[in-house]
Amino acid sequence: MSTPTLAELLIVACAEAWRGAGEIVATGVGPVPRLAASLAKSSHTPELLMTDGEAFLVEEPVPIGPRDYAHGRGTGYLPFSRFFDAAVWTGRRHAMVTPTQIDRFGQTNLSCLGGTYDHPKVQMLGARGFPGNSIHHPNSMFIPAHSPRVFVDGEVDMVSSVGYNPARRTPGANFGNVDLRLIVTDLCVMDFGGTDHAVRVVSLHPGVTLDQVRAATGFALETATEIATTPLPDEDELAIIARLDPHNIRGGILKGNPSAMREAAQ
Amino acid sequence: MDKTLDLRELKGRLRSGMTIGIGGWGPRRKPMALVREILRSDLEDLTVVTYGGPDAGMLCAAGKVRKLIFGFVSLDAIPLEPYFRKAREAGSLDILELDEGMLQWGLKAAAMRLPFLPTRVGLGTDVMTHGGFETVTSPYGDHEVLLAMPALKLDAALIHVQRADRWGNIQAFGPDFYYDEWFARAATETFVSAEEVVDRIEIGDAGAARANFVERMFVTGVIPAPCGAHPTSMPPDYGWDMEHLRGYVASAGEQGGWDRYVSETIGDDEAGYLDRIGGKSRVAALPLPIF
């Protein structure tokens, strides 16, 4: 067996977000989260619901990249409107997304950066579905380049998704469904199991030190009692990933497509 | 009853200062022929409500937009819409930024003739802070505090479909109708462009009847517009035109790029536009995007 790539390790780590999640819709936005959701359904959590990336529910996860265009392969129908009605507002979904900024409360930003809100320095997509997703169902995040520009000091510039910031809690409102699970980055896996839901490191990828992660994070990080090493993919997982990504799109996601074993790569 | 309109007649049916909702989603099934007709008009001071794609960008670039009400603006495969960004980064655009679901909720409130609908969506975020939203308290035992999403009442909605008839029956054959039915119900008047307008859609195909996603009583006018979604996608007929969209995006980085796009591409009418983009046969051959 050749050494797995870091991208493959990240896909396996991200797939853990959906382990044992039950009959909910798994949504991964972007190649790594989508391959991870597909891997979860194809291995440990077959009861997950998934779409073909468009409007149809499928029981066989659809590979990413160029392929024959075929409608009607679905076993169910979940167009945009029903997505809100059935999956988002009922809480029967767990999404993994890649925001531009994350703060220590797990609040994220996808809207705009810098300047003022009326005159931002950099305009991005807008809030998209983040406000609704974050107040209604579990969410996780994938960050391909862990840096203090992503994990910012203070609050994110425009709070697009709800986190655990007590100052943002409208009195009398129901924030009971806010449920942030994992953050997988190119350096480590984090969760929200620290003091008052603080972000904490739970595993480091092979060859990564805690000091490296701290230097790449703009806020103070807590750690789990014991920090594990993120597991390497096994052969079965690698075979499933290869089948779901026949054009090796995963090989172009991280600069230089590094090995999962950083020491071995140096 | 004949609701058929010529594309040029649309301009006479719209007025400056209107609130106009635009159907479709990002770079998908946008009524671009209708948007181009607005670009060719002297309409201005518009409030535009959209799940934004090049419609939002072009209307911003042309200075037609007083206020943009949006959940996002994106070209999908090209994530960031360049002219929307330019308008925002110039500080020149009045906006109401919404969650995607809130936008739908506002249209539904308008459709149901309610002042607002309650939701948890937006609470705890800067969508609440910047949008100036108010809360309501549940009158029931839970006394939950909820965001009151105001109705997004539209003066006009613009939609693009495959087929329409003179009665205002419409059919869209792609996999998703997005929120077009709610744009139509939220609007005083709805103008639908169609790849093909026929005298009467024939009876007898239940599958095709299900492609008529909004009752014709909400359809004010139907307008023939072959390739009317271009450069956005119109499944199953044609995909989005990435080459065209890349050129459009590049124009935003060039001196005088927008004016050049208007004069060299949008031009004076749709027949000329179709010629300039390579004709119907080229559009018909655009591959459908793979997700």
Boltz contact constraints between the chains, C-beta under 6 A:
constraints:
  - contact:
      token1: [A, 53]
      token2: [B, 291]
      max_distance: 6.0
  - contact:
      token1: [A, 54]
      token2: [B, 175]
      max_distance: 6.0
  - contact:
      token1: [A, 54]
      token2: [B, 291]
      max_distance: 6.0
  - contact:
      token1: [A, 55]
      token2: [B, 175]
      max_distance: 6.0
  - contact:
      token1: [A, 55]
      token2: [B, 176]
      max_distance: 6.0
  - contact:
      token1: [A, 69]
      token2: [B, 288]
      max_distance: 6.0
  - contact:
      token1: [A, 79]
      token2: [B, 176]
      max_distance: 6.0
  - contact:
      token1: [A, 80]
      token2: [B, 176]
      max_distance: 6.0
  - contact:
      token1: [A, 80]
      token2: [B, 178]
      max_distance: 6.0
  - contact:
      token1: [A, 84]
      token2: [B, 101]
      max_distance: 6.0
  - contact:
      token1: [A, 117]
      token2: [B, 130]
      max_distance: 6.0
  - contact:
      token1: [A, 118]
      token2: [B, 91]
      max_distance: 6.0
  - contact:
      token1: [A, 119]
      token2: [B, 91]
      max_distance: 6.0
  - contact:
      token1: [A, 123]
      token2: [B, 85]
      max_distance: 6.0
  - contact:
      token1: [A, 123]
      token2: [B, 88]
      max_distance: 6.0
  - contact:
      token1: [A, 123]
      token2: [B, 89]
      max_distance: 6.0
  - contact:
      token1: [A, 125]
      token2: [B, 72]
      max_distance: 6.0
  - contact:
      token1: [A, 125]
      token2: [B, 74]
      max_distance: 6.0
  - contact:
      token1: [A, 126]
      token2: [B, 70]
      max_distance: 6.0
  - contact:
      token1: [A, 126]
      token2: [B, 72]
      max_distance: 6.0
  - contact:
      token1: [A, 126]
      token2: [B, 97]
      max_distance: 6.0
  - contact:
      token1: [A, 127]
      token2: [B, 97]
      max_distance: 6.0
  - contact:
      token1: [A, 127]
      token2: [B, 99]
      max_distance: 6.0
  - contact:
      token1: [A, 127]
      token2: [B, 127]
      max_distance: 6.0
  - contact:
      token1: [A, 128]
      token2: [B, 72]
      max_distance: 6.0
  - contact:
      token1: [A, 128]
      token2: [B, 100]
      max_distance: 6.0
  - contact:
      token1: [A, 129]
      token2: [B, 100]
      max_distance: 6.0
  - contact:
      token1: [A, 131]
      token2: [B, 99]
      max_distance: 6.0
  - contact:
      token1: [A, 131]
      token2: [B, 121]
      max_distance: 6.0
  - contact:
      token1: [A, 131]
      token2: [B, 122]
      max_distance: 6.0
  - contact:
      token1: [A, 131]
      token2: [B, 125]
      max_distance: 6.0
  - contact:
      token1: [A, 131]
      token2: [B, 127]
      max_distance: 6.0
  - contact:
      token1: [A, 132]
      token2: [B, 99]
      max_distance: 6.0
  - contact:
      token1: [A, 132]
      token2: [B, 101]
      max_distance: 6.0
  - contact:
      token1: [A, 132]
      token2: [B, 121]
      max_distance: 6.0
  - contact:
      token1: [A, 135]
      token2: [B, 120]
      max_distance: 6.0
  - contact:
      token1: [A, 158]
      token2: [B, 126]
      max_distance: 6.0
  - contact:
      token1: [A, 159]
      token2: [B, 125]
      max_distance: 6.0
  - contact:
      token1: [A, 159]
      token2: [B, 126]
      max_distance: 6.0
  - contact:
      token1: [A, 162]
      token2: [B, 124]
      max_distance: 6.0
  - contact:
      token1: [A, 162]
      token2: [B, 125]
      max_distance: 6.0
  - contact:
      token1: [A, 168]
      token2: [B, 124]
      max_distance: 6.0
  - contact:
      token1: [A, 170]
      token2: [B, 123]
      max_distance: 6.0
  - contact:
      token1: [A, 170]
      token2: [B, 145]
      max_distance: 6.0
  - contact:
      token1: [A, 172]
      token2: [B, 145]
      max_distance: 6.0
  - contact:
      token1: [A, 173]
      token2: [B, 123]
      max_distance: 6.0
  - contact:
      token1: [A, 173]
      token2: [B, 145]
      max_distance: 6.0
  - contact:
      token1: [A, 174]
      token2: [B, 144]
      max_distance: 6.0
